């Protein structure tokens, strides 16, 4: 009996001495920072020490800074972390060099140990990543083209802590209405913007970078550029972002939307930009709804209560767009553009003729696309301009697309069952605004499609120099 009790005591001791799980995760304290400044990094880990590596992602991955043996500490996760951030203390401060190129920076955290003292003696590793953006300290000094990255969209889809602004990936399918930047979570940079950046840098088109909300909080930077770019999935915009960019266009600034589902939902920045609110289809729950002052109502920009469809900015919008090869729509469809008006300058040097298709090899039309209401005359599409599309908008390419019913049938003015069209096009209002009207345009650059490459070059050369 005594031996059995000794065994139980020993077993209890060994169990108590088992190592705790090894994990590490963190976030940057700001979305963007200028060259020569410092950026705080907040880390939560069970490791006593960890390693941090900061690298710029572009045509090549360049490690810019590294630090070993950073003291680690574990912190509680607040129940409201998704909405109000983690509030973890600063772990380390990254000194951004004055010579660091403007761009998207990946922060990698790594931790390792040898397991337990008495049991579970195996080498263990843990790693995760965060991100931030480096702005040019003197805007426009290395390029007249500004790429504002889709940082609001990164945050909208991030469900770390339990909630995003989407029901499908939130706890118990309960959609959040406010999301914080101050929590761990992935970006979408690698899917769309990185292929564009790689192509641009490999082909002699230097870019300068900013976050989405730099258009809101640092609009003065726009005066230093000739062309602003949106690439990929640029879905979430605030009123100040739109106001500032539209005012700049009216003064002669140019914009190229190599993106789709662009400016679909209005957000309201809160906590000095550390979070934003978006009630989306639940707009009647938004406190702004009760005021009847609908300008900043956080729902679809195309909603009739806002009276400001995104078409007025981009030329196109989600109500006449939809999916291609996604969400069950046109899953075997030809994800390419049909050419209209081949004499337009965007097609210069492509050799394309009216009725030709391009981009299908890389499925450039998809997965989310924007369009406008069309009427057809003599086989050519014309914008009706009834949906906010500017009078000077020219439709240069189309492809049928369709929204999934779950996405739009909450909106009482949606025409059930409608098939729309992605509309490649352009308009001029002092400045010129081009839209590719598709999230996946950059995949054509990644695949080196000759027509996609030439059209992109034509746009950058004409509007950015």
C-alpha positions, 0 to 999 in steps of 0.5 A: 500500500505504501509503495502504491501511495508513493507511486500516486504521489510521484505520478501527481508530481510528474503531472504537475511538472508537465510543461504548459503549451508553447504558443506565441502570437502578436500584433503591431501597434499601428497600421502604418509608420513612416521611415525613421520612426519606431513601431511598437509590437505586442506579443503574448507567449508562454515562452520565456524568450522569443525571436522577432524578425521583420522582413519586407515582402516584394519582388524578394523577401528582405529581412531588415531587422532581427532580435533574439532573446526578447523577454516573453510573457503570457497575458490574458485575452479580454472577452471583447478582444475582437471589438476593443483589442487585446490591450497587451503591453508593448513587448519590443519596439522596432526601429524602422530605418530611414533607408527602409523601402516603403512597403508591406512588412511581415513580422515573424515571431518564433519561440522554441524550448526543449519540453518538460523537465521530467516528461514530454521532453521533446523539442518544441517550436511555435511561430506566428506573424503580424504585419505593418506598412512603412510609408515614405517619410517624404511622400512622392520622393521615390515614386508618383504612384501610391498603393494604398493597401486593403488593410480595412479588409484584412481587419474585417475578415479577421476573426481572432478572438471570436468575431469578424464582421462575417457570420460564417467565421464568427462564434456561433455564427454571430456576426460582429459589428466592430473589429479592432486592429489591435489583435493577432490575425492574418492579412490578405496581402499575399493573395492579391497585392503581393503578385501586383507588387512583385510584377511592378518591382520586377518591371521598373515601376516603383511604388510607395505604400500606405494603409487604407485609413491613411487616406482618412488620417493623412490625406495631405500625402495625396498631393505628392502623387499622380496616381493612387492604386487599389489592388485586389479586395478593397471592400471597406471604406469610410466617409473621410477616405472617400471624401478625401480621394474624390476631392483629390480626383476633382483636382486632377488626381488619377486612380486605378482600381485594379480591384473588385468588390471595391468600396462596397461597405461603409465603415466608421473609424473609432478609437482614433483608427484602432477599430472600425464599426460596420453593421452591414445588412443589420444597418437598422441596429446601427445607432446612426440609423436612429438619428436619421442622419444617414451619411455615415450609416455603416451599410452598403455604399449602394444602399438607397439611404446613403444616396452615395453608390460606390459607382460615383467613385469607381464607375462601377458597384456591387449591385450590378456585379457579382461572382465568377467561379465562386459561391456557386456562380459560373463555376465553369464560366470563362473568367475572361473579358470580352473586348469592346472599343479596342481603339481605346488607349488602354488597349494600345499595343495589345493587338486585341480586336472587338469581340476578342477575349483575354485573361481567361488562362489566369481567370482574371475575372473573379472571384468578386466583381463590380459592374454597372447598369447597361444598355446595349446598342449595335452590340456595344454596351453603354452605361445607363448612368441611372446607378450613379456611374459617371456620365463619362464612363466608357465600358471597355470590357465585360464578363457575366457575373452573378451574386449569390442570393445570401449576399444580396437578398436582404436588400429590398431593392435587389432584383432577385435572380439578376445576372450582372456583368463585370465592367472594365472601364474608365471615366474622367472628372478632371482626374481619370479613374480606371477600374478593372472591376475584379479582385483577381486582375493581379493573377494575370500579371502573376501568370504573365498574360501578355494582354493583362501586362500591356493594359496594366503598363498602359494605365501606369504609364498614362496616369502615373507619370 
